[in-house]
Amino acid sequence: MGSNCVVVNGLNLSSCVNNVPGLDGVWVLTTTGTTADISTISYDVDGKIDGFTGATSDLEWKKIDIVRNSPAALNESVAVSLASLGFDFQTQLIFTIPGLSNEGGQLYQQIVKSTQSYFLVKLKTGKFFFVSPSGMYVESATAASGSLPGDETLYTITLTSSNTISVPEIDITTTLTAFLAAATNTTIDRE
């Protein structure tokens, strides 16, 4: 497993694995018609999340099967207010869900109809991030299908949020399943 990839001569990126940067996995915590709230989040001394609790019981993180070679990305930009010396971290998460099964279409509908969703993202470096502790909102959502038999149905979603902190890393030393087992009121459908 490589740790660096060269983008341009002299510029190394430490977040690349096998010369491919990007997302390795995405999980969503959402409910239709109501909000799937996270009631508490705790941070360690390095600013990483070391635990959180769901506000209600039976909350399940669902794995999103992102389309291979799709423009899946986790982006963050910072807006600085010189007048108030404030920072605003604007996060954007983009991914495409395949519509080969009915489950993909149902998950797309659930995310789009939700009043607020939370996302866990695993980068190809193996690091996990809790995307927007204050929740994310749909910026755009599209469904597209080809015109020939066998063409894919694809659901592309762009989510956005505005936060006072940067996207926090999750301090996971074993597996996501084991980490979530310690987080009250949340489970995972699959890793």
Kinemage of the C-alpha trace (Angstrom):
@kinemage 1
@onewidth
@group {chain A} dominant
@subgroup {mainchain}
@vectorlist {calphas} color= white
{ca met a 1} P 0.000 0.000 0.000
{ca gly a 2} L 1.626 3.265 -1.102
{ca ser a 3} L 1.590 6.382 0.993
{ca asn a 4} L 2.331 9.079 -1.583
{ca cys a 5} L 1.510 9.819 -5.174
{ca val a 6} L 3.044 12.425 -7.425
{ca val a 7} L 0.567 14.798 -9.075
{ca val a 8} L 3.081 17.182 -10.623
{ca asn a 9} L 6.864 16.994 -10.426
{ca gly a 10} L 7.871 18.041 -6.950
{ca leu a 11} L 4.348 17.975 -5.491
{ca asn a 12} L 3.590 14.981 -3.258
{ca leu a 13} L 0.194 14.255 -1.758
{ca ser a 14} L 0.213 12.168 1.397
{ca ser a 15} L -3.518 11.354 1.057
{ca cys a 16} L -3.102 9.111 -1.994
{ca val a 17} L -3.187 5.320 -1.993
{ca asn a 18} L -2.078 3.444 -5.081
{ca asn a 19} L -1.974 6.771 -6.921
{ca val a 20} L -5.749 7.240 -6.535
{ca pro a 21} L -6.981 9.912 -4.111
{ca gly a 22} L -10.589 10.024 -3.046
{ca leu a 23} L -13.382 8.299 -1.194
{ca asp a 24} L -13.272 4.637 -0.251
{ca gly a 25} L -16.602 4.436 1.594
{ca val a 26} L -19.591 6.580 2.553
{ca trp a 27} L -22.250 5.884 5.229
{ca val a 28} L -25.370 7.941 5.928
{ca leu a 29} L -27.487 8.375 9.043
{ca thr a 30} L -30.844 9.719 7.973
{ca thr a 31} L -34.555 9.295 8.481
{ca thr a 32} L -37.461 10.284 6.265
{ca gly a 33} L -39.693 13.082 7.527
{ca thr a 34} L -37.797 13.588 10.765
{ca thr a 35} L -34.258 14.379 11.754
{ca ala a 36} L -31.768 11.704 12.817
{ca asp a 37} L -30.056 13.731 15.518
{ca ile a 38} L -26.695 13.195 17.119
{ca ser a 39} L -27.048 14.418 20.700
{ca thr a 40} L -23.423 14.483 21.892
{ca ile a 41} L -20.007 14.385 20.254
{ca ser a 42} L -16.803 14.024 22.257
{ca tyr a 43} L -13.339 14.968 21.036
{ca asp a 44} L -9.895 13.835 22.177
{ca val a 45} L -6.962 16.182 22.862
{ca asp a 46} L -5.962 16.130 19.171
{ca gly a 47} L -9.416 17.317 18.039
{ca lys a 48} L -10.443 13.899 16.683
{ca ile a 49} L -13.887 12.494 17.468
{ca asp a 50} L -13.584 9.672 19.985
{ca gly a 51} L -17.318 9.064 20.473
{ca phe a 52} L -20.841 10.290 19.817
{ca thr a 53} L -24.381 9.391 20.810
{ca gly a 54} L -27.582 9.236 18.786
{ca ala a 55} L -30.447 11.302 20.201
{ca thr a 56} L -32.957 8.513 19.624
{ca ser a 57} L -32.707 4.737 19.534
{ca asp a 58} L -32.521 2.455 16.496
{ca leu a 59} L -30.483 4.809 14.315
{ca glu a 60} L -28.662 2.912 11.567
{ca trp a 61} L -25.732 4.044 9.409
{ca lys a 62} L -26.405 2.802 5.869
{ca lys a 63} L -23.544 2.139 3.496
{ca ile a 64} L -23.785 3.961 0.172
{ca asp a 65} L -22.420 1.961 -2.755
{ca ile a 66} L -20.823 4.788 -4.686
{ca val a 67} L -20.387 4.346 -8.436
{ca arg a 68} L -16.866 3.381 -9.379
{ca asn a 69} L -15.018 6.097 -11.319
{ca ser a 70} L -17.707 8.646 -10.420
{ca pro a 71} L -16.738 12.145 -9.290
{ca ala a 72} L -17.165 11.246 -5.594
{ca ala a 73} L -15.450 13.858 -3.443
{ca leu a 74} L -15.303 15.509 -0.049
{ca asn a 75} L -14.481 19.211 -0.450
{ca glu a 76} L -14.016 21.955 2.095
{ca ser a 77} L -13.422 25.661 1.702
{ca val a 78} L -12.972 28.336 4.341
{ca ala a 79} L -14.683 31.718 4.310
{ca val a 80} L -13.000 34.337 6.460
{ca ser a 81} L -14.773 37.447 7.720
{ca leu a 82} L -12.216 40.201 8.206
{ca ala a 83} L -14.752 42.371 10.021
{ca ser a 84} L -15.497 39.823 12.730
{ca leu a 85} L -12.337 37.709 12.342
{ca gly a 86} L -14.612 34.676 12.016
{ca phe a 87} L -14.110 31.454 10.101
{ca asp a 88} L -16.794 29.457 8.340
{ca phe a 89} L -15.929 25.996 6.986
{ca gln a 90} L -18.111 25.168 4.000
{ca thr a 91} L -18.212 21.446 3.337
{ca gln a 92} L -19.440 19.737 0.188
{ca leu a 93} L -19.934 15.986 -0.317
{ca ile a 94} L -20.621 14.635 -3.805
{ca phe a 95} L -21.342 11.011 -4.726
{ca thr a 96} L -23.298 8.908 -7.215
{ca ile a 97} L -25.475 5.956 -6.166
{ca pro a 98} L -26.015 3.169 -8.727
{ca gly a 99} L -29.639 2.404 -9.485
{ca leu a 100} L -29.080 -1.238 -10.431
{ca ser a 101} L -31.158 -2.364 -7.461
{ca asn a 102} L -34.289 -0.965 -5.896
{ca glu a 103} L -32.302 -0.275 -2.697
{ca gly a 104} L -30.212 2.400 -4.459
{ca gly a 105} L -33.339 4.287 -5.529
{ca gln a 106} L -34.876 3.980 -2.072
{ca leu a 107} L -31.709 5.301 -0.394
{ca tyr a 108} L -31.600 8.211 -2.860
{ca gln a 109} L -35.228 9.095 -1.991
{ca gln a 110} L -34.528 8.811 1.728
{ca ile a 111} L -31.524 11.172 1.571
{ca val a 112} L -33.337 13.708 -0.620
{ca lys a 113} L -36.488 13.726 1.548
{ca ser a 114} L -34.626 13.898 4.862
{ca thr a 115} L -34.597 17.162 6.782
{ca gln a 116} L -31.008 16.547 7.887
{ca ser a 117} L -28.424 13.819 7.309
{ca tyr a 118} L -25.036 12.907 8.759
{ca phe a 119} L -22.274 11.199 6.814
{ca leu a 120} L -19.234 9.136 7.694
{ca val a 121} L -16.568 9.083 4.997
{ca lys a 122} L -13.576 6.775 4.669
{ca leu a 123} L -10.787 8.082 2.471
{ca lys a 124} L -8.565 5.741 0.501
{ca thr a 125} L -5.878 6.516 3.083
{ca gly a 126} L -7.944 4.557 5.623
{ca lys a 127} L -8.865 7.648 7.669
{ca phe a 128} L -12.481 8.208 8.709
{ca phe a 129} L -14.210 11.600 8.924
{ca phe a 130} L -17.533 12.696 10.428
{ca val a 131} L -18.784 14.995 7.696
{ca ser a 132} L -20.534 17.950 9.261
{ca pro a 133} L -21.418 17.319 12.901
{ca ser a 134} L -24.206 19.877 12.465
{ca gly a 135} L -25.740 17.869 9.590
{ca met a 136} L -25.763 18.240 5.799
{ca tyr a 137} L -28.442 19.479 3.437
{ca val a 138} L -29.130 18.627 -0.215
{ca glu a 139} L -27.732 21.229 -2.597
{ca ser a 140} L -28.683 19.298 -5.728
{ca ala a 141} L -29.932 15.842 -6.642
{ca thr a 142} L -30.359 14.308 -10.074
{ca ala a 143} L -31.504 10.989 -11.466
{ca ala a 144} L -30.254 10.002 -14.906
{ca ser a 145} L -30.751 6.965 -17.100
{ca gly a 146} L -29.310 6.034 -20.463
{ca ser a 147} L -31.441 5.483 -23.534
{ca leu a 148} L -30.132 2.014 -24.460
{ca pro a 149} L -31.014 -1.316 -22.845
{ca gly a 150} L -28.509 -2.096 -20.101
{ca asp a 151} L -27.669 1.567 -19.447
{ca glu a 152} L -27.301 2.452 -15.802
{ca thr a 153} L -29.649 4.533 -13.721
{ca leu a 154} L -27.518 6.886 -11.632
{ca tyr a 155} L -28.478 9.106 -8.713
{ca thr a 156} L -26.037 11.963 -8.089
{ca ile a 157} L -26.297 13.947 -4.872
{ca thr a 158} L -24.419 17.070 -3.793
{ca leu a 159} L -24.721 17.948 -0.112
{ca thr a 160} L -23.488 21.033 1.660
{ca ser a 161} L -23.059 22.407 5.156
{ca ser a 162} L -21.595 25.357 6.987
{ca asn a 163} L -19.625 24.746 10.193
{ca thr a 164} L -17.522 26.551 12.747
{ca ile a 165} L -14.949 23.723 12.689
{ca ser a 166} L -13.186 21.804 9.933
{ca val a 167} L -14.389 18.286 9.073
{ca pro a 168} L -13.265 16.268 12.105
{ca glu a 169} L -11.395 13.005 11.787
{ca ile a 170} L -12.728 10.039 13.770
{ca asp a 171} L -10.259 8.252 16.010
{ca ile a 172} L -10.871 4.679 14.846
{ca thr a 173} L -8.226 2.204 15.941
{ca thr a 174} L -10.000 -1.022 14.909
{ca thr a 175} L -13.047 -1.104 12.620
{ca leu a 176} L -15.971 1.221 12.029
{ca thr a 177} L -18.337 -1.492 13.278
{ca ala a 178} L -16.446 -1.767 16.585
{ca phe a 179} L -16.306 2.019 16.961
{ca leu a 180} L -20.065 2.362 16.378
{ca ala a 181} L -20.812 -0.459 18.810
{ca ala a 182} L -19.461 1.869 21.516
{ca ala a 183} L -21.632 4.770 20.250
{ca thr a 184} L -25.009 4.523 21.955
{ca asn a 185} L -28.144 4.237 19.814
{ca thr a 186} L -26.387 3.731 16.466
{ca thr a 187} L -25.625 0.630 14.418
{ca ile a 188} L -24.198 -0.025 10.957
{ca asp a 189} L -25.785 -2.173 8.248
{ca arg a 190} L -22.419 -3.270 6.767
{ca glu a 191} L -18.833 -2.157 6.568
